[in-house]
Amino acid sequence: MIDRASPEALFAVSGIAQYTGAVIAVNLFADATPAAVTWLRVATAAIVVLVVSAPHWRRDWHGWTRPDIGHAAMFGLVTAAMNLCFYLAIDRIALGKSVVIEFVGPIAVAAALTRTLRNSIALVLAAVGVIVLSGVEIDSEPLGLLYIFGASVFWALYIILGRRVARQSRGMAGLGLGLTVGALVLLPLGIGGSRALLSSWHLFGLVCLVGLLSTAVPYGIDQFVLRRIPMRRFAVLLALLPVTAILVGWLGLDQRPTGVDLLGAALVIAGVTIQERDLI
Protein backbone atom coordinates (compact mmCIF):
# COMPACT_ATOMS: atom_id res chain seq x y z
CA MET A 1 0.00 0.00 0.00
CA ILE A 2 2.75 2.46 0.93
CA ASP A 3 4.48 1.69 -2.37
CA ARG A 4 1.47 3.01 -4.29
CA ALA A 5 0.98 6.15 -2.19
CA SER A 6 2.08 9.48 -3.64
CA PRO A 7 4.85 11.45 -1.86
CA GLU A 8 2.31 14.22 -1.18
CA ALA A 9 -0.06 11.82 0.58
CA LEU A 10 2.80 10.36 2.61
CA PHE A 11 3.90 13.83 3.67
CA ALA A 12 0.36 14.65 4.78
CA VAL A 13 0.32 11.54 6.98
CA SER A 14 3.81 12.38 8.24
CA GLY A 15 2.85 15.93 9.14
CA ILE A 16 -0.32 14.95 11.00
CA ALA A 17 1.57 12.32 12.99
CA GLN A 18 4.58 14.52 13.69
CA TYR A 19 2.71 17.56 14.96
CA THR A 20 0.08 15.60 16.85
CA GLY A 21 3.07 14.23 18.74
CA ALA A 22 4.35 17.79 19.16
CA VAL A 23 1.05 18.83 20.77
CA ILE A 24 1.43 15.98 23.28
CA ALA A 25 5.06 16.97 23.88
CA VAL A 26 4.18 20.61 24.61
CA ASN A 27 1.76 19.46 27.29
CA LEU A 28 4.51 17.30 28.83
CA PHE A 29 6.76 20.34 29.34
CA ALA A 30 4.83 21.08 32.54
CA ASP A 31 6.20 17.84 34.03
CA ALA A 32 9.63 17.54 32.41
CA THR A 33 12.21 19.64 30.59
CA PRO A 34 12.21 19.84 26.79
CA ALA A 35 15.58 18.04 26.84
CA ALA A 36 14.09 15.14 28.82
CA VAL A 37 11.12 14.85 26.46
CA THR A 38 13.49 14.96 23.48
CA TRP A 39 15.71 12.23 24.91
CA LEU A 40 12.85 9.85 25.64
CA ARG A 41 11.22 10.65 22.30
CA VAL A 42 14.38 9.68 20.41
CA ALA A 43 15.13 6.69 22.66
CA THR A 44 11.67 5.14 22.37
CA ALA A 45 11.61 5.75 18.62
CA ALA A 46 15.03 4.08 18.31
CA ILE A 47 13.67 0.95 20.01
CA VAL A 48 10.61 0.85 17.73
CA VAL A 49 12.68 1.32 14.56
CA LEU A 50 15.30 -1.25 15.62
CA VAL A 51 12.56 -3.83 16.19
CA VAL A 52 10.95 -3.08 12.82
CA SER A 53 14.30 -3.21 11.02
CA ALA A 54 15.49 -6.40 12.76
CA PRO A 55 15.19 -8.52 9.56
CA HIS A 56 17.54 -6.14 7.74
CA TRP A 57 20.05 -6.32 10.58
CA ARG A 58 20.04 -10.12 10.54
CA ARG A 59 20.39 -10.26 6.76
CA ASP A 60 22.77 -7.37 6.03
CA TRP A 61 24.85 -6.81 9.17
CA HIS A 62 28.02 -8.02 7.44
CA GLY A 63 27.54 -5.49 4.61
CA TRP A 64 27.95 -2.40 6.77
CA THR A 65 31.06 -0.37 5.91
CA ARG A 66 32.77 2.23 8.06
CA PRO A 67 31.37 5.10 5.92
CA ASP A 68 27.87 3.59 6.22
CA ILE A 69 28.12 3.56 10.00
CA GLY A 70 29.63 7.04 10.04
CA HIS A 71 26.83 8.50 7.92
CA ALA A 72 24.16 6.85 10.08
CA ALA A 73 25.84 8.11 13.26
CA MET A 74 26.13 11.67 11.94
CA PHE A 75 22.52 11.50 10.82
CA GLY A 76 21.54 10.49 14.35
CA LEU A 77 23.51 13.34 15.91
CA VAL A 78 21.94 15.89 13.58
CA THR A 79 18.46 14.46 14.20
CA ALA A 80 18.92 14.64 17.96
CA ALA A 81 20.14 18.24 17.76
CA MET A 82 17.25 19.21 15.46
CA ASN A 83 14.67 17.70 17.82
CA LEU A 84 16.21 19.33 20.89
CA CYS A 85 16.33 22.79 19.30
CA PHE A 86 12.77 22.38 18.05
CA TYR A 87 11.39 21.45 21.46
CA LEU A 88 13.27 24.28 23.14
CA ALA A 89 11.72 26.61 20.55
CA ILE A 90 8.10 25.43 20.81
CA ASP A 91 8.37 25.81 24.57
CA ARG A 92 8.56 29.55 23.79
CA ILE A 93 7.01 30.11 20.34
CA ALA A 94 3.74 28.85 18.83
CA LEU A 95 4.01 25.50 17.05
CA GLY A 96 2.79 26.60 13.62
CA LYS A 97 4.96 29.71 13.57
CA SER A 98 8.00 27.72 14.67
CA VAL A 99 7.66 25.20 11.85
CA VAL A 100 7.23 27.90 9.21
CA ILE A 101 10.38 29.69 10.40
CA GLU A 102 12.22 26.37 10.60
CA PHE A 103 11.34 25.70 6.98
CA VAL A 104 14.08 28.09 5.81
CA GLY A 105 16.47 25.12 6.13
CA PRO A 106 14.70 22.83 3.64
CA ILE A 107 14.10 25.61 1.14
CA ALA A 108 17.81 26.49 1.32
CA VAL A 109 18.62 22.89 0.39
CA ALA A 110 16.22 23.04 -2.55
CA ALA A 111 17.71 26.38 -3.61
CA ALA A 112 21.26 25.04 -3.52
CA LEU A 113 20.29 22.19 -5.81
CA THR A 114 18.24 24.19 -8.33
CA ARG A 115 19.75 27.36 -9.82
CA THR A 116 17.00 29.14 -11.75
CA LEU A 117 15.41 32.59 -11.81
CA ARG A 118 12.19 31.14 -10.46
CA ASN A 119 14.15 29.57 -7.63
CA SER A 120 15.62 32.98 -6.75
CA ILE A 121 12.14 34.50 -6.62
CA ALA A 122 11.03 31.62 -4.41
CA LEU A 123 13.89 32.27 -2.02
CA VAL A 124 13.00 35.97 -1.76
CA LEU A 125 9.38 35.15 -0.95
CA ALA A 126 10.39 32.56 1.64
CA ALA A 127 12.95 34.91 3.22
CA VAL A 128 10.40 37.72 3.51
CA GLY A 129 7.93 35.29 5.04
CA VAL A 130 10.48 34.20 7.61
CA ILE A 131 11.30 37.84 8.44
CA VAL A 132 7.60 38.63 8.89
CA LEU A 133 7.14 35.69 11.24
CA SER A 134 10.37 36.05 13.20
CA GLY A 135 10.16 39.84 13.53
CA VAL A 136 7.07 39.50 15.71
CA GLU A 137 9.10 37.56 18.30
CA ILE A 138 12.37 39.53 18.36
CA ASP A 139 11.53 41.53 21.48
CA SER A 140 9.61 38.89 23.44
CA GLU A 141 11.30 35.60 22.49
CA PRO A 142 14.83 36.12 21.14
CA LEU A 143 15.98 32.81 22.64
CA GLY A 144 13.10 30.99 21.02
CA LEU A 145 14.13 32.45 17.67
CA LEU A 146 17.71 31.34 18.23
CA TYR A 147 16.55 27.78 18.91
CA ILE A 148 14.25 27.62 15.90
CA PHE A 149 16.91 28.93 13.52
CA GLY A 150 19.27 26.34 14.96
CA ALA A 151 16.63 23.68 14.26
CA SER A 152 16.40 25.04 10.72
CA VAL A 153 20.11 24.48 10.12
CA PHE A 154 19.90 20.96 11.50
CA TRP A 155 16.81 20.28 9.37
CA ALA A 156 18.83 21.10 6.25
CA LEU A 157 21.59 18.73 7.39
CA TYR A 158 18.94 16.11 8.21
CA ILE A 159 17.81 16.12 4.57
CA ILE A 160 21.35 15.82 3.19
CA LEU A 161 22.47 13.08 5.57
CA GLY A 162 19.08 11.37 5.49
CA ARG A 163 19.43 10.95 1.73
CA ARG A 164 22.79 9.22 2.20
CA VAL A 165 21.34 6.87 4.80
CA ALA A 166 18.27 6.13 2.66
CA ARG A 167 20.45 5.25 -0.34
CA GLN A 168 22.05 2.45 1.67
CA SER A 169 18.82 0.55 0.87
CA ARG A 170 18.61 -1.26 4.21
CA GLY A 171 15.03 -0.40 5.03
CA MET A 172 15.00 1.52 8.31
CA ALA A 173 18.16 -0.06 9.74
CA GLY A 174 20.21 3.08 9.13
CA LEU A 175 17.54 5.19 10.80
CA GLY A 176 17.51 2.83 13.79
CA LEU A 177 21.29 3.05 14.18
CA GLY A 178 21.21 6.83 13.88
CA LEU A 179 18.44 7.25 16.44
CA THR A 180 20.32 4.98 18.86
CA VAL A 181 23.40 7.20 18.58
CA GLY A 182 21.22 10.29 19.01
CA ALA A 183 19.57 8.87 22.13
CA LEU A 184 22.96 8.11 23.70
CA VAL A 185 24.18 11.64 23.01
CA LEU A 186 21.02 13.17 24.51
CA LEU A 187 21.17 10.97 27.61
CA PRO A 188 23.33 13.33 29.75
CA LEU A 189 21.10 16.29 28.84
CA GLY A 190 17.77 14.57 29.35
CA ILE A 191 18.17 12.15 32.23
CA GLY A 192 18.18 14.81 34.94
CA GLY A 193 14.78 16.24 34.05
CA SER A 194 13.01 12.99 33.23
CA ARG A 195 12.12 11.72 36.72
CA ALA A 196 8.42 12.56 36.40
CA LEU A 197 8.17 10.86 33.01
CA LEU A 198 9.90 7.70 34.22
CA SER A 199 7.97 7.45 37.49
CA SER A 200 4.48 7.71 36.00
CA TRP A 201 3.10 5.06 33.65
CA HIS A 202 0.69 7.62 32.23
CA LEU A 203 3.38 10.18 31.41
CA PHE A 204 5.78 7.50 30.20
CA GLY A 205 3.10 6.17 27.88
CA LEU A 206 2.53 9.66 26.50
CA VAL A 207 6.22 10.26 25.81
CA CYS A 208 6.42 6.86 24.10
CA LEU A 209 3.49 7.95 21.94
CA VAL A 210 5.44 11.11 21.10
CA GLY A 211 8.39 8.96 20.02
CA LEU A 212 6.12 6.90 17.78
CA LEU A 213 4.16 9.78 16.24
CA SER A 214 6.88 12.43 16.00
CA THR A 215 9.90 10.30 15.13
CA ALA A 216 9.36 6.65 14.19
CA VAL A 217 6.45 7.23 11.78
CA PRO A 218 7.50 10.48 10.04
CA TYR A 219 11.22 9.70 9.85
CA GLY A 220 10.44 6.22 8.56
CA ILE A 221 8.28 7.83 5.87
CA ASP A 222 11.13 10.24 5.08
CA GLN A 223 13.52 7.35 4.50
CA PHE A 224 11.03 5.68 2.17
CA VAL A 225 10.33 8.86 0.19
CA LEU A 226 14.00 9.83 -0.06
CA ARG A 227 14.63 6.58 -1.92
CA ARG A 228 11.91 7.41 -4.45
CA ILE A 229 12.36 11.09 -5.35
CA PRO A 230 15.25 13.57 -5.79
CA MET A 231 16.50 15.30 -2.65
CA ARG A 232 15.58 18.73 -4.03
CA ARG A 233 11.95 17.72 -4.54
CA PHE A 234 11.87 16.16 -1.09
CA ALA A 235 13.02 19.47 0.41
CA VAL A 236 10.27 21.35 -1.41
CA LEU A 237 7.52 18.89 -0.48
CA LEU A 238 8.35 19.53 3.17
CA ALA A 239 6.30 22.71 2.66
CA LEU A 240 3.29 20.60 3.51
CA LEU A 241 4.56 20.38 7.10
CA PRO A 242 4.26 24.08 8.08
CA VAL A 243 0.66 24.12 6.86
CA THR A 244 -0.07 21.00 8.89
CA ALA A 245 1.68 22.43 11.95
CA ILE A 246 -0.39 25.63 11.90
CA LEU A 247 -3.59 23.59 11.65
CA VAL A 248 -2.61 21.13 14.39
CA GLY A 249 -1.37 23.95 16.65
CA TRP A 250 -4.68 25.74 16.20
CA LEU A 251 -6.82 22.66 16.87
CA GLY A 252 -4.66 20.99 19.52
CA LEU A 253 -3.15 23.93 21.42
CA ASP A 254 -5.64 26.70 20.62
CA GLN A 255 -2.76 28.68 19.05
CA ARG A 256 -4.92 30.71 16.69
CA PRO A 257 -2.79 32.21 13.88
CA THR A 258 -2.91 36.00 13.51
CA GLY A 259 -3.18 37.84 10.24
CA VAL A 260 0.58 38.48 10.34
CA ASP A 261 1.23 34.77 10.94
CA LEU A 262 -0.93 33.84 7.97
CA LEU A 263 0.78 36.44 5.77
CA GLY A 264 4.23 35.10 6.66
CA ALA A 265 3.11 31.52 6.12
CA ALA A 266 1.52 32.45 2.80
CA LEU A 267 4.76 34.04 1.58
CA VAL A 268 6.77 30.95 2.50
CA ILE A 269 4.29 28.60 0.86
CA ALA A 270 4.09 30.84 -2.23
CA GLY A 271 7.84 30.59 -2.60
CA VAL A 272 7.68 26.84 -2.24
CA THR A 273 4.86 26.56 -4.80
CA ILE A 274 6.81 28.57 -7.35
CA GLN A 275 9.88 26.44 -6.80
CA GLU A 276 8.03 23.14 -6.93
CA ARG A 277 7.03 23.72 -10.55
CA ASP A 278 10.67 23.58 -11.52
CA LEU A 279 11.36 20.44 -9.51
CA ILE A 280 8.58 18.09 -10.54
C-alpha positions as CSV (number, residue, x, y, z in Angstrom):
1,M,0.0,0.0,0.0
2,I,2.7,2.5,0.9
3,D,4.5,1.7,-2.4
4,R,1.5,3.0,-4.3
5,A,1.0,6.1,-2.2
6,S,2.1,9.5,-3.6
7,P,4.8,11.5,-1.9
8,E,2.3,14.2,-1.2
9,A,-0.1,11.8,0.6
10,L,2.8,10.4,2.6
11,F,3.9,13.8,3.7
12,A,0.4,14.6,4.8
13,V,0.3,11.5,7.0
14,S,3.8,12.4,8.2
15,G,2.8,15.9,9.1
16,I,-0.3,15.0,11.0
17,A,1.6,12.3,13.0
18,Q,4.6,14.5,13.7
19,Y,2.7,17.6,15.0
20,T,0.1,15.6,16.8
21,G,3.1,14.2,18.7
22,A,4.4,17.8,19.2
23,V,1.1,18.8,20.8
24,I,1.4,16.0,23.3
25,A,5.1,17.0,23.9
26,V,4.2,20.6,24.6
27,N,1.8,19.5,27.3
28,L,4.5,17.3,28.8
29,F,6.8,20.3,29.3
30,A,4.8,21.1,32.5
31,D,6.2,17.8,34.0
32,A,9.6,17.5,32.4
33,T,12.2,19.6,30.6
34,P,12.2,19.8,26.8
35,A,15.6,18.0,26.8
36,A,14.1,15.1,28.8
37,V,11.1,14.8,26.5
38,T,13.5,15.0,23.5
39,W,15.7,12.2,24.9
40,L,12.8,9.8,25.6
41,R,11.2,10.7,22.3
42,V,14.4,9.7,20.4
43,A,15.1,6.7,22.7
44,T,11.7,5.1,22.4
45,A,11.6,5.7,18.6
46,A,15.0,4.1,18.3
47,I,13.7,1.0,20.0
48,V,10.6,0.8,17.7
49,V,12.7,1.3,14.6
50,L,15.3,-1.2,15.6
51,V,12.6,-3.8,16.2
52,V,10.9,-3.1,12.8
53,S,14.3,-3.2,11.0
54,A,15.5,-6.4,12.8
55,P,15.2,-8.5,9.6
56,H,17.5,-6.1,7.7
57,W,20.1,-6.3,10.6
58,R,20.0,-10.1,10.5
59,R,20.4,-10.3,6.8
60,D,22.8,-7.4,6.0
61,W,24.8,-6.8,9.2
62,H,28.0,-8.0,7.4
63,G,27.5,-5.5,4.6
64,W,28.0,-2.4,6.8
65,T,31.1,-0.4,5.9
66,R,32.8,2.2,8.1
67,P,31.4,5.1,5.9
68,D,27.9,3.6,6.2
69,I,28.1,3.6,10.0
70,G,29.6,7.0,10.0
71,H,26.8,8.5,7.9
72,A,24.2,6.8,10.1
73,A,25.8,8.1,13.3
74,M,26.1,11.7,11.9
75,F,22.5,11.5,10.8
76,G,21.5,10.5,14.3
77,L,23.5,13.3,15.9
78,V,21.9,15.9,13.6
79,T,18.5,14.5,14.2
80,A,18.9,14.6,18.0
81,A,20.1,18.2,17.8
82,M,17.2,19.2,15.5
83,N,14.7,17.7,17.8
84,L,16.2,19.3,20.9
85,C,16.3,22.8,19.3
86,F,12.8,22.4,18.0
87,Y,11.4,21.4,21.5
88,L,13.3,24.3,23.1
89,A,11.7,26.6,20.6
90,I,8.1,25.4,20.8
91,D,8.4,25.8,24.6
92,R,8.6,29.5,23.8
93,I,7.0,30.1,20.3
94,A,3.7,28.9,18.8
95,L,4.0,25.5,17.1
96,G,2.8,26.6,13.6
97,K,5.0,29.7,13.6
98,S,8.0,27.7,14.7
99,V,7.7,25.2,11.9
100,V,7.2,27.9,9.2
101,I,10.4,29.7,10.4
102,E,12.2,26.4,10.6
103,F,11.3,25.7,7.0
104,V,14.1,28.1,5.8
105,G,16.5,25.1,6.1
106,P,14.7,22.8,3.6
107,I,14.1,25.6,1.1
108,A,17.8,26.5,1.3
109,V,18.6,22.9,0.4
110,A,16.2,23.0,-2.6
111,A,17.7,26.4,-3.6
112,A,21.3,25.0,-3.5
113,L,20.3,22.2,-5.8
114,T,18.2,24.2,-8.3
115,R,19.7,27.4,-9.8
116,T,17.0,29.1,-11.8
117,L,15.4,32.6,-11.8
118,R,12.2,31.1,-10.5
119,N,14.2,29.6,-7.6
120,S,15.6,33.0,-6.7
121,I,12.1,34.5,-6.6
122,A,11.0,31.6,-4.4
123,L,13.9,32.3,-2.0
124,V,13.0,36.0,-1.8
125,L,9.4,35.1,-1.0
126,A,10.4,32.6,1.6
127,A,13.0,34.9,3.2
128,V,10.4,37.7,3.5
129,G,7.9,35.3,5.0
130,V,10.5,34.2,7.6
131,I,11.3,37.8,8.4
132,V,7.6,38.6,8.9
133,L,7.1,35.7,11.2
134,S,10.4,36.1,13.2
135,G,10.2,39.8,13.5
136,V,7.1,39.5,15.7
137,E,9.1,37.6,18.3
138,I,12.4,39.5,18.4
139,D,11.5,41.5,21.5
140,S,9.6,38.9,23.4
141,E,11.3,35.6,22.5
142,P,14.8,36.1,21.1
143,L,16.0,32.8,22.6
144,G,13.1,31.0,21.0
145,L,14.1,32.4,17.7
146,L,17.7,31.3,18.2
147,Y,16.6,27.8,18.9
148,I,14.2,27.6,15.9
149,F,16.9,28.9,13.5
150,G,19.3,26.3,15.0
151,A,16.6,23.7,14.3
152,S,16.4,25.0,10.7
153,V,20.1,24.5,10.1
154,F,19.9,21.0,11.5
155,W,16.8,20.3,9.4
156,A,18.8,21.1,6.3
157,L,21.6,18.7,7.4
158,Y,18.9,16.1,8.2
159,I,17.8,16.1,4.6
160,I,21.4,15.8,3.2
161,L,22.5,13.1,5.6
162,G,19.1,11.4,5.5
163,R,19.4,11.0,1.7
164,R,22.8,9.2,2.2
165,V,21.3,6.9,4.8
166,A,18.3,6.1,2.7
167,R,20.4,5.2,-0.3
168,Q,22.1,2.5,1.7
169,S,18.8,0.6,0.9
170,R,18.6,-1.3,4.2
171,G,15.0,-0.4,5.0
172,M,15.0,1.5,8.3
173,A,18.2,-0.1,9.7
174,G,20.2,3.1,9.1
175,L,17.5,5.2,10.8
176,G,17.5,2.8,13.8
177,L,21.3,3.0,14.2
178,G,21.2,6.8,13.9
179,L,18.4,7.3,16.4
180,T,20.3,5.0,18.9
181,V,23.4,7.2,18.6
182,G,21.2,10.3,19.0
183,A,19.6,8.9,22.1
184,L,23.0,8.1,23.7
185,V,24.2,11.6,23.0
186,L,21.0,13.2,24.5
187,L,21.2,11.0,27.6
188,P,23.3,13.3,29.8
189,L,21.1,16.3,28.8
190,G,17.8,14.6,29.4
191,I,18.2,12.1,32.2
192,G,18.2,14.8,34.9
193,G,14.8,16.2,34.1
194,S,13.0,13.0,33.2
195,R,12.1,11.7,36.7
196,A,8.4,12.6,36.4
197,L,8.2,10.9,33.0
198,L,9.9,7.7,34.2
199,S,8.0,7.4,37.5
200,S,4.5,7.7,36.0
201,W,3.1,5.1,33.7
202,H,0.7,7.6,32.2
203,L,3.4,10.2,31.4
204,F,5.8,7.5,30.2
205,G,3.1,6.2,27.9
206,L,2.5,9.7,26.5
207,V,6.2,10.3,25.8
208,C,6.4,6.9,24.1
209,L,3.5,8.0,21.9
210,V,5.4,11.1,21.1
211,G,8.4,9.0,20.0
212,L,6.1,6.9,17.8
213,L,4.2,9.8,16.2
214,S,6.9,12.4,16.0
215,T,9.9,10.3,15.1
216,A,9.4,6.6,14.2
217,V,6.4,7.2,11.8
218,P,7.5,10.5,10.0
219,Y,11.2,9.7,9.8
220,G,10.4,6.2,8.6
221,I,8.3,7.8,5.9
222,D,11.1,10.2,5.1
223,Q,13.5,7.3,4.5
224,F,11.0,5.7,2.2
225,V,10.3,8.9,0.2
226,L,14.0,9.8,-0.1
227,R,14.6,6.6,-1.9
228,R,11.9,7.4,-4.4
229,I,12.4,11.1,-5.3
230,P,15.3,13.6,-5.8
231,M,16.5,15.3,-2.7
232,R,15.6,18.7,-4.0
233,R,11.9,17.7,-4.5
234,F,11.9,16.2,-1.1
235,A,13.0,19.5,0.4
236,V,10.3,21.3,-1.4
237,L,7.5,18.9,-0.5
238,L,8.3,19.5,3.2
239,A,6.3,22.7,2.7
240,L,3.3,20.6,3.5
241,L,4.6,20.4,7.1
242,P,4.3,24.1,8.1
243,V,0.7,24.1,6.9
244,T,-0.1,21.0,8.9
245,A,1.7,22.4,12.0
246,I,-0.4,25.6,11.9
247,L,-3.6,23.6,11.6
248,V,-2.6,21.1,14.4
249,G,-1.4,24.0,16.6
250,W,-4.7,25.7,16.2
251,L,-6.8,22.7,16.9
252,G,-4.7,21.0,19.5
253,L,-3.2,23.9,21.4
254,D,-5.6,26.7,20.6
255,Q,-2.8,28.7,19.0
256,R,-4.9,30.7,16.7
257,P,-2.8,32.2,13.9
258,T,-2.9,36.0,13.5
259,G,-3.2,37.8,10.2
260,V,0.6,38.5,10.3
261,D,1.2,34.8,10.9
262,L,-0.9,33.8,8.0
263,L,0.8,36.4,5.8
264,G,4.2,35.1,6.7
265,A,3.1,31.5,6.1
266,A,1.5,32.4,2.8
267,L,4.8,34.0,1.6
268,V,6.8,31.0,2.5
269,I,4.3,28.6,0.9
270,A,4.1,30.8,-2.2
271,G,7.8,30.6,-2.6
272,V,7.7,26.8,-2.2
273,T,4.9,26.6,-4.8
274,I,6.8,28.6,-7.4
275,Q,9.9,26.4,-6.8
276,E,8.0,23.1,-6.9
277,R,7.0,23.7,-10.6
278,D,10.7,23.6,-11.5
279,L,11.4,20.4,-9.5
280,I,8.6,18.1,-10.5
